[in-house]
Amino acid sequence: MKRSVEEHAERFSEKATEYDDSKSDEYRACADLVVSYADPGSDDVVADLGAGTGAIALAIAPDASRVLARDISEGMMEEGRRKASEARITNVEFAYGEFREPNLGDVAVDIVTSNFALHHLSDDEKREAIRVMAAAGARRIVLGDVMFFGEPDPEEPFYSPEVDDPATVGTLVEAFTDVGFAVTVAERVHDQVGVLVAERIGSGEEVPGAE
Ligand SMILES: C[S@@+](CC[C@H](N)C(=O)[O-])C[C@H]1O[C@@H](n2cnc3c(N)ncnc32)[C@H](O)[C@@H]1O
C-alpha cells in the first residue's frame, strides 16, 4: 500500500459526505455489473469488502439474507448506515474490517463482493486479500475495480499513482486461480476498469485456510 490503512481511512472519512455526489459513468457501470453478477439468493450471506457508503451492499440487500459490509473508514460507513436507515434496509451490518482481516466472525459467507477498493493494496497484499476471501468460504467472488486490460496509463483519470496501486487483469486472474477459483467472467468497462467473477471449483478443502 502506498499509504497506511489509517491514512486511507482518514482520506475517505474526510470526503465521505460528498463521496456519492460525483461518480464517473465507468464507476456506475462497474457497480451495476458487480450487483448483477453477485446475484445472491434469499438464503445467501454476502460480505461486501471496502463497502464504503454501501453502493453495493445496499443494492444487494433486498435479494440476500444478510450483508456484512466491511470498511476501514468510519466516516464512509456512517454514511452507509444513514442511507440504510433512510431506505429502511435492516439486513446490512456495517463494521470495521480490513481486506486481510475482514472481521467476519464465524459467519459462513456465500458470496464476496468488492467494488473500487482493492486497488489500494499492493499486488502481494491483493493476493493475500483474495486468499482471505476464499478462506471465508465463498462460492463466488465478484470484483469490480480499476484494473489494467492493457498497459498502465497514469494520464488516465481512473487512479492516482500517489495513493492507488491497481493490478493487471492477469495478476488478479492468477490470484483467484491460485486459491481454487475459476474466473468465469472478465468484463472490460474501460481499458482500466473491469469486473471479474470468480467461482469456486471443487470443495474448497484444497484452499489453504478454507473451512
Ligand atoms: C472508492 S471507495 C469504494 C466504496 C464502495 N465499494 C463503492 O463502490 O462505492 C474505496 C473504499 O475502500 C476502503 N478501503 C481502502 N483501503 C481498504 C482496506 N485496506 N481494507 C478495507 N477497505 C479499504 C475505503 O475506506 C473506501 O471506503
Ligand as a Chemical Component Dictionary entry (heavy atoms), coordinates in Angstrom:
data_LIG
# 
_chem_comp.id                   LIG 
_chem_comp.type                 NON-POLYMER 
_chem_comp.pdbx_formal_charge   0 
_chem_comp.three_letter_code    LIG 
# 
loop_
_chem_comp_atom.comp_id 
_chem_comp_atom.atom_id 
_chem_comp_atom.alt_atom_id 
_chem_comp_atom.type_symbol 
_chem_comp_atom.charge 
_chem_comp_atom.model_Cartn_x 
_chem_comp_atom.model_Cartn_y 
_chem_comp_atom.model_Cartn_z 
_chem_comp_atom.pdbx_ordinal 
LIG C1  C1  C 0  -13.568 4.245  -3.803 1  
LIG S1  S1  S 1  -14.321 3.652  -2.302 2  
LIG C2  C2  C 0  -15.459 2.410  -2.888 3  
LIG C3  C3  C 0  -16.614 2.220  -1.963 4  
LIG C4  C4  C 0  -17.738 1.310  -2.470 5  
LIG N1  N1  N 0  -17.291 -0.062 -2.614 6  
LIG C5  C5  C 0  -18.313 1.805  -3.771 7  
LIG O1  O1  O 0  -18.395 1.036  -4.730 8  
LIG O2  O2  O -1 -18.726 2.969  -3.827 9  
LIG C6  C6  C 0  -12.998 2.701  -1.605 10 
LIG C7  C7  C 0  -13.298 2.205  -0.189 11 
LIG O3  O3  O 0  -12.284 1.255  0.151  12 
LIG C8  C8  C 0  -11.983 1.425  1.518  13 
LIG N2  N2  N 0  -10.658 0.842  1.753  14 
LIG C9  C9  C 0  -9.441  1.328  1.377  15 
LIG N3  N3  N 0  -8.462  0.507  1.785  16 
LIG C10 C10 C 0  -9.075  -0.533 2.427  17 
LIG C11 C11 C 0  -8.591  -1.688 3.092  18 
LIG N4  N4  N 0  -7.281  -1.950 3.165  19 
LIG N5  N5  N 0  -9.495  -2.546 3.647  20 
LIG C12 C12 C 0  -10.824 -2.280 3.567  21 
LIG N6  N6  N 0  -11.342 -1.186 2.967  22 
LIG C13 C13 C 0  -10.476 -0.322 2.410  23 
LIG C14 C14 C 0  -12.055 2.924  1.727  24 
LIG O4  O4  O 0  -12.218 3.277  3.073  25 
LIG C15 C15 C 0  -13.253 3.292  0.854  26 
LIG O5  O5  O 0  -14.445 3.306  1.601  27 
# 
loop_
_chem_comp_bond.comp_id 
_chem_comp_bond.atom_id_1 
_chem_comp_bond.atom_id_2 
_chem_comp_bond.value_order 
_chem_comp_bond.pdbx_ordinal 
LIG C1  S1  SING 1  
LIG S1  C2  SING 2  
LIG S1  C6  SING 3  
LIG C2  C3  SING 4  
LIG C3  C4  SING 5  
LIG C4  N1  SING 6  
LIG C4  C5  SING 7  
LIG C5  O1  DOUB 8  
LIG C5  O2  SING 9  
LIG C6  C7  SING 10 
LIG C7  O3  SING 11 
LIG C7  C15 SING 12 
LIG O3  C8  SING 13 
LIG C8  N2  SING 14 
LIG C8  C14 SING 15 
LIG N2  C9  SING 16 
LIG N2  C13 SING 17 
LIG C9  N3  DOUB 18 
LIG N3  C10 SING 19 
LIG C10 C11 SING 20 
LIG C10 C13 DOUB 21 
LIG C11 N4  SING 22 
LIG C11 N5  DOUB 23 
LIG N5  C12 SING 24 
LIG C12 N6  DOUB 25 
LIG N6  C13 SING 26 
LIG C14 O4  SING 27 
LIG C14 C15 SING 28 
LIG C15 O5  SING 29 
# 
